[in-house]
Amino acid sequence: EKLDAAELQIEQVLRLRHGLGADDENDFSISNQADMLEMASDVSGTLSTLLGGIGAVSLVVGGIGIMNIMLVSVTERTREIGLRKALGAHNSDILLQFLVEALVLCTLGGIIGIGISYGVMQLTGMISALSSYQVVIEPWAVGLALIVSTASGFVFGLYPAMRATQLDPIEALRFE
């Protein structure tokens, strides 16, 4: 509670002992635990932002990969899509099929990623040099990771699914 007053008194004593005049700058610095805690908090915030940016870029790159896989899947299954349309499948049925595939693919990827995270947590706990550090995985972070991976499956699977619905059945059946 009296930290600021104590700092002021220390500064005055040090200025007198160093022979500094009223207009001279301090040739010393005073820091306290609160300053160090604030600096550590700033560094932690910066690192969190940096890691979040890296995660966002990774998510976009992974999403583009998912979209390419789904586009290849649409191309490889063009005859199947044409046959389904010729037999009376609605565009919504085909859209739902490809969206479900993308969602399942991304959700499974998210679950595998969560499993790897727990494995790394266990490994770091077993390494004696790192035993002073404890890795903690928050339940809200696990839920958020699963939601984001599923949402990316929806976002990046939507274009290929829509492209599949736009195929002409006659042209699709002729496709080789």
N, C-alpha and C positions, 0 to 999 in steps of 0.2 A: 504493500500500500504506500510505503514511503520511498519507493524506488527512485522516482524522479527527484525528490528532495535530496536523497543520498547522492545521486549522480551530480547534481548541482554543487553540493558541498565538496565532493571529490574533485570536480573540475576547478573550483576556486582554489583549493589547497595546492593542486598540481600547478596551476598557473603561477601562484606565489612562489613555489619552490623552483620553478623553471625560470623565474624572473621575467615573465611575459607582461608586457604593458597592456593597457586596455584596448588598444587598436591592433595588437598582434594576434595572429592566428595561433590556434593550439598546435603545439608540436607533439601531441599525443592524441590518442583516441580512447574513448571509453565505450565499452559494449557490455551488454548484460544478457542474461538467458532469454529474455523476451525478444531481444533483437535477433538472436541466433535462431529462436523458434520461428520467428516471422520469416527469416531468410530460408530456413529449411522448408517452410510451408510454400514459399514462392517457387523454390526449386522443384518441389513435389508437384505443384500445379503445372509448371512448365513441362515436366516429364510426362505427366498425365495427358496433357494436350498433344505432345509429340507422339506418344504411343497411340492416342486416339486417331491422329492423322494417319499414322502408318496402318492402323486397322481399317480405316475408311478406304484407303487406297487398295489394300489387300482385298477388301470386300468388293470393290468395283472390278478389280482384275478377275477375281473368282466369279463374279456375276457374268462378266463377258465370256468367260470360259464355259459357264453353264449355258449361256445363250447359244454359243457356237455348237456345243454338244447337242442341244435341242434342235437347232437348225439342221444339223447333219441327220438327226433322227427323223425329222420331217421329210428330208430329201430321200433317205433310205426307205421310208415307209409310204412313199407317194402312192404306190399301187394299192396298198392297204387302205389308205385314206380315200382314194377314188372308189374302191369297192364298197367301203362303208357308206359313202355318199350315194352311190348308185343303188344300194339296198335300202336307202331311206334314212340314214343317220342325219340328224340335224347338225348345223354348225356348232350349236351349243354343246352337243355330245363330244364332238371332236375337240373343241376348245377345252372342255373339262378334262378330257383324257390327257392332253399334253400338259395342262396346268398341274394336274395331279402328279404326273411324272416328275415335273420340275420341282414341285413342293416336296415330294418324297425324297428326291435326290439331295436337295439342299438341307432338309431336316435331318436326314441320315448323316450328312456331312457335319452338321452342327453337333449331333450327338457324338460322333467320332471325335470331333475337336474337344468337346467337354471331357470325354474319356481320357484323351491325351493330356489335358490340363491336370486332371486328378492324378494321372500317372507321374507327371513331372513333379507335382506337389509331393508325392510319396518319395520320389527319388531324392529330391532336395532335402527331405527330412532324414534320409538315411546317410547322406554324406556328412561326415563328422566336421569338415571345415565349414560347412554352412549351417551347422546345427544351432548356431546362435540366432539364425534368421528363421522365421516361421512364415511359410507361404499360406495365405488364407484366401480361400475362394468363397466369396459371398453368394448366398442363394439367389439374391436378386440379379447378380451378374450372370449366373447360369441361365436363369429365366430370360434375361435380356438377350443373351447370346442365341438362345434357341429361337426367340421371336425374330431377331434380326436375320438369322439364317433362313428361316421360313419365309419371311417377307422378301428377302432377296430372290428366293426361288420364284415367288409370285411375280415380282417386278421383271426379272430377267427371263422368265419363262413365258410371259405374256405375248411378246412379239412373235416367237416361233409358233405359239399356239394359234395366234390370229392368222399367221401366214398359212398354217395348215388348213384353216377353215376357208381360206380364199381360193383353194385349189379347185379347178374345174374337174368334175368327175370323169368326163370323157378323156380329157388330156391326161389326167392322172392315171387312168387305166392303160393308156398307150405308153406311159413313161417306162423307160428301161434303165 
